[in-house]
Amino acid sequence: MRASLWLVWREIVTRRHSLAISVAALSVAVALCSATELISRAREVAVASKIAFKGPALRIIPAGLNHIDLARFELGTVYLAEDSIKELRQELLPWLRAAEGRLLTMAPLDGRMAPAIGIEPSEVVSPFNLLKRLKVVEVALGSELAEQLGKRDGDVIQVMNDVFRIAGVLPSTGTPEDLALFLDVKILRQISGIPGINEIRIFTKPGIAAFEPAELLQARHKDLSVIIAKSGIGTDAQVYSSLRHHRWVLYLITATLAGLCVLLWSHLNSSERRVEISTIVAIGGTSSTVLVMLSLRSVIVGLLGSLVGCALGVLIVLLQDVESASSIIWSIDLFFAILASVLILSITGALPVSVLSAFREHVSALQEQ
């Protein structure tokens, strides 16, 4: 083993230019794959965050009700205790990004019944800052409701026996909430006579599917109906699956080309050192010593190629978008996966040449010279 290590070190010193070329070639392949994977992960996290920010992964309502009742705002007078949201936050802590309790009902509005949503402005999860700034004496209108009523910002509107100022009209979301009135949940409780909430919206962390927390809640809470928001999930999964397939094809092609480069480099290197390798065996070395030496050389090339390639990949990603990349450049799992893959590729790529070089007829090789 010591002899093999000394021979590898000697080759690194005497043939450093050849080694540098092989490391550079491998680094380019690693940089291409690592940069592609990091950029793809950053994009997926960004898209998932945007989707999760605009809509919840789970919607929880009292047992016996379903998504149709929820869409029609026909949840009746059954409700959940206001403290139930705190309990759910604790249970879903590993998956949870945010949770919000709301009260959905029908309320008398300018002489007609209209959907009303009671929110807690300090805790609301929404892309619309208007809802976060909503005051007790103000309401916000969905886009379609405002159009039907002919109302706009600054107008007044009567809800039950109270008059409120319209703080603003929300952009269209393409959901039933475009027909709804938004106001402080405490006011809506007084109007409806419902003392609690009847919907809890759960927002999971980016990249986390809703199915696992949904199964947990359904198993533990028979008094709840758990609705998984299906909007965008099917299409998003198909897009991601398609992109992943394309990435794996790219990685396979790149790995094949890198393996061929390693094989060619090993062949050229061993051909140049044919007499040297035969001399090592002739003066007392063994074929195993030669095989270990050549394998260690491949390991070093793979290790250096992985480190340099990963560094280049991270640099490429950072140059494109520092903000998006900052959350995923420390992907330790990706680094170790690349390191293991490149080491295996380096060893297996050079193995045929290494075996042939170690176990050939060394005496004949010397006689030919």
Secondary structure, DSSP 8 states (H G I E B T S, - for coil): -HHHHHHHHHHHHHTHHHHHHHHHHHHHHHHHHHHHHHHHHHHHHHHHHHHHHHS-SEEEEETT--HHHHHHT--TT--B-TTHHHHHHHHTTTTEEEEEEEEEEEEEETTEEEEEEEE-TTT---S-HHHHT--TTEEEE-HHHHHHHT--TT-EEEETTEEEEEEEE----SSGGGG-EEEEHHHHHHHH---SBSEEEEEE-TT--SHHHHHHHHHH-TTEEEEE--TTHHHHHHHHHHHHHHHHHHHHHHHHHHHHHHHHHHHHHHHHTHHHHHHHHHTT--HHHHHHHHHHHHHHHHHHHHHHHHHHHHHHHHHH-HHHHTTTTT-HHHHHHHHHHHHHHHHHHHHHHHHHHHSS-HHHHHHH-
